[in-house]
Amino acid sequence: MVVNVVINGYGTIGKRIADAILKQNDMKLIGVAKTKPDYSAIIAYRNGLYIYTLRDNIDKFEAAGISVAGTIEDMLDAADLVIDATPKGVGAKYKSLYESKSKKAIFQGGEKGDLVEVSFNALCNYDKALGKKYIRVVSCNTTALCRVIWALKKNFGIKKVRATIIRRGADPHEIKRGPIEALVPNPVKLPSHHGPDVKTVISDIDIVTTAIIAPTSRMHMHVFNAELEKNVTVDDVIDAFEEAPRIILLSETNGFNSTAAFIEWSRDMGRKRYDIYEVPIFKESITIVNGNEIWLMYGVHQEAIVVPENIDAIRAMFELETDGFKSIKKTDNSLRILKRWPE
Ligand SMILES: NC(=O)c1ccc[n+]([C@@H]2O[C@H](COP(=O)([O-])OP(=O)(O)OC[C@H]3O[C@@H](n4cnc5c(N)ncnc54)[C@H](OP(=O)(O)O)[C@@H]3O)[C@@H](O)[C@H]2O)c1
């Protein structure tokens, strides 16, 4: 079976998922929807994508030289599944339209967990998404936390997690967010929402998170601390992370000493939009205290990390692959996700 997919919301996340779908042989991209005929819409159109919009905006698209394929309703009629990548909170407003057209839908991390049947992370709960109609791929920060927790929990057991999230102030293309010169507790009253969000995927985890928004646009960074159920060595932890999909250890000896280095590495490798799908861990940050307490730091490329999860969610919802690890492998091969570097 080939699943016909449409994307409502062709922004930071939507355009990357569109590119990833074009690389799969078990799903087909039917079209994408936007409300404004801006440069992104024009480039997508020139690259051969079918563009849909709101009925009232069709004239504006035509005036910009974009011959629209139809309305968002028309786009849904041609689909088996819609990826909703509209801005935070807008997806919830669209759900009744998706329901009325009997279309499966994947929402993103800006939507609330109670909108869907399953909050999804491919490593943690692929099985729960099998055959489901409404799924939410959790946010970039929650996705990274889930992957790291999954690898540690599976190998050593976890008593509790305490993590601090240093959040990027804006995505690179955004001009209305900040801060420009401040570090902003997010929120001042602890904890942050990320811990509860992780629990929508891993319900039995003891986790508390705090967050600070920083004047940077390219990546988030996490300072992660956990108490494990057994004593471990740094080498044990390195082995566990080396085996885990979508996590990569990058060494200071190769120059990986900041999020800027991660981005430059991805640019040097020629990755489109310098996307980093993996969780890049600062290898030398892995520290063990008192035998069973682990500390580490890693980056999160907010624009890209959720892309492979969306591809796996499609496969699970249509049971194209019932074994989550087979889907992960297929997705990772198609997106050239790395396990080791250099390799
Ligand atoms: N950016 C991140 O770091 C990140 C990471 C993980 C998850 N997420 C989540 O992913 C979702 C999308 O975020 P994003 O950062 O990709 O947002 P974005 O860059 O602002 O993109 C949103 C897209 O939706 C379109 N849109 C706006 N209103 C619409 C409507 N009523 N109908 C159809 N399309 C509409 C916008 O195009 P027009 O302007 O032309 O309307 C734009 O293409 C959110 O839930 C967010 O929380 C974001």
The ligand as a Gaussian input file, in Angstrom:
#p B3LYP/6-31G(d) Opt

LIG

0 1
 N        9.658000      25.228000      14.906000
 C        9.941000      24.397000      15.869000
 O       10.968000      24.531000      16.543000
 C        9.055000      23.246000      16.172000
 C        9.628000      22.067000      16.636000
 C        8.806000      20.969000      16.888000
 C        7.430000      21.088000      16.766000
 N        6.908000      22.289000      16.355000
 C        5.442000      22.368000      16.211000
 O        5.110000      22.215000      14.837000
 C        3.931000      22.977000      14.533000
 C        4.262000      23.918000      13.403000
 O        5.288000      24.799000      13.833000
 P        6.237000      25.546000      12.811000
 O        7.368000      26.053000      13.629000
 O        6.490000      24.709000      11.629000
 O        5.312000      26.773000      12.409000
 P        5.536000      27.803000      11.211000
 O        6.945000      27.799000      10.756000
 O        4.913000      29.073000      11.644000
 O        4.682000      27.149000      10.030000
 C        3.291000      27.093000      10.087000
 C        2.732000      26.947000       8.698000
 O        1.321000      26.892000       8.766000
 C        0.752000      27.770000       7.770000
 N       -0.535000      28.230000       8.301000
 C       -0.786000      29.205000       9.208000
 N       -2.093000      29.279000       9.465000
 C       -2.694000      28.338000       8.678000
 C       -4.032000      27.942000       8.472000
 N       -5.043000      28.504000       9.137000
 N       -4.275000      26.943000       7.571000
 C       -3.264000      26.362000       6.890000
 N       -1.978000      26.699000       7.062000
 C       -1.692000      27.671000       7.942000
 C        1.797000      28.853000       7.605000
 O        1.798000      29.371000       6.297000
 P        1.211000      30.778000       5.988000
 O        1.999000      31.773000       6.782000
 O        1.330000      30.921000       4.524000
 O       -0.191000      30.693000       6.447000
 C        3.083000      28.066000       7.748000
 O        3.401000      27.482000       6.506000
 C        3.520000      23.648000      15.856000
 O        2.620000      22.801000      16.524000
 C        4.826000      23.702000      16.629000
 O        4.639000      23.791000      18.017000
 C        7.684000      23.352000      16.012000

